[in-house]
């Protein structure tokens, strides 16, 4: 039975670089693993009143159920103002509640950050890492994945161009599989 790894791109933009990276990762799943895109588009902003008053939006229920079935995660985040996009933080919050019923707990993760700039989303990567540590997601330490100048990474069809960066991403995916196997419950 395959292990299912959620590919979670922290962007809503239709042509986002994070979504393109995520789509490229789908083909990199090794034997015994399935990579599955997890959509964040329909999640209302987290409000604890929903859980406290038993008025949980259907989108929360379906998201929590979907993530609960996953064995691990690769988070792909752009950098917004030196941090993660609100949609990604919101997804973490929705999945972590109600208190004591987190769908994230103990499942191995990795962070692939990206930016058109030269730093490759360093700030977003480290802010996301802080949240994942709190949520008890063991986060792959090496290699660190900062994809700089991501706007130059794709061809006209939205596919990652052949070359060093594509090879590095594949190596990072392979390293994540090793990390996953060492840390999965």
N, C-alpha and C positions, 0 to 999 in steps of 0.2 A: 504494500500500500504506500503510495507516494506521500511525502511530507508536503504540505501546502504552505508556501511562503507568500505573505501579502506584500505586494508592491504598492506603497502608499506615496503618491506624489502630492506634495503640499502646494498645489496651485489649482486655481479654477480656470485659468485662461485656456481657451481651446488649443492654441498653438504653443503652450508653455514648453520650455526646455525640459523641465522636470518630467512632464508627461511623455515627452519624446524619449527621454532616457529610460523611463519606466517601460515603455513599449519595447525598446531595444533589449531590456533585460529579460523579457518574457522568453525570448529564443535562447537565452543563456542558461536556462534551468538544466542541471545535469540529470542523468538517469536517477530515478527514485525521488525526484522533486518536481513539483508543479509550482510555477510562479503565477499568481493571480492578482490582477489589478483591483484595488479597492477604491471605489469612488467616494469622494467627500462632498460632492456638489449639492446634495440635498439636505445636509445636516443643519438644522436651526442652531443658533448660538445656544451654548449650554446655559441652562437655568435650573438650579437645584429645586426650585418650586415644582417643576415637572415631576421629579422623582418623589419629592416629599408629599405631594398632593395626588399621587397616582394618576397623573395626566401626562404620561410619557408620550411624546410624539412618535408616530409609527416609524419615522426615519431613524430615531434613536434605537428603537427595538430591532429593526432589521440590521442596522450597522453593528450593534453589540452582538447580535446573533452571528453575523458573518465573521466578525473578528474573533469571536470566541472559538470558532472552528479552525482557525489558522494555527500553524505550528511555530511561526516566526515571522519576522518583518524586515523588509528593506525600505527605509524611509528615504525619499529623495526630496530634498528641500532647496528651493531658491533662497536667496537672502533678501529680506525686506528690512531696510533700516537697521542693519547689523543683527537681525534676529530672524525668527521663523515667521512665515505668514500666519495670519490669524486662523485661516481655515485648518491648518495642520494642528495648531495648539488646541483649537476647538475640538477636533477629532480625538485628541488625547484626553481631553476633559470629559467628553461624552462617554468614551470607552472606560474611563476610570471610575465611573459612578454607576449606581449608588455606592457609597463607601463600603469597602469590604467585598465588592463584587467586580473588581477590575477585570476586564477581558485581556489586559496586557500582561498580567502577572507571570513572571518567570520565563517568558518566551524570548529566545535570542533575537537580537536586532542588529542592524547596521545602518549607518548614516552615509548617504552620498549627497554632498552639498554641491551647489553649482551657482555660477554667476558669470555674467558677461565681463566682469572685471577681472583683475589679475589675482585676487586673493581666493577666488573659488568658493565663496560662501563660508569662510572660516567662522565668522560670528554666528551665523545661523547654525552651523554644525555644532558648535559648543553650547549654544543655548538649548538646542534640541537634546543634546547629550545630557544636560542637567535634568531635564524633565524625564527622560527615559530612565535615568538612574533612580529617580524617586519612584517611578512606576514599576521598578524591579524588572526592567528589561535589561538582561545582560547585553551590553553594547560592544560589538567588535572593536578592538583597540587598534589593530594594524591589519591592513594598511588603512591609514586615514584617507578618506576620499574627498578631495576638494577639486572640483572640476572648473578650472578657470577658462575664461574666454569661450564659454559654452555656446555663444552665438555663432562661433566658427566651427562647431563640432559636427554639424549635420549637412548632408547634401540636400538638393532641392526637393527630394521626396520625403525628407524628415528622418532619414536613416543616418546612424552614426557613420562617419567616414572611416575607411580603413586606415590603420596606422597606430601610432603609439598610444593615443588616448583610448581608443577602442580596446587595444590589448590590455591596457591597465585596468579598464573597467571589468573585462573578463577575468583578469587575475584577482580583482577585488571580490567578484562574485564567487570565484573558487575559494578564496580565503574565508568568505562568509560561510560557505558550506562546511568547511572544516570547523569554524567557530560554532556553527549551529550544532554539529555532531558532538562537539565537546561540551556544550552547555544545555542542550535540550533535556527536558525532564523525561 
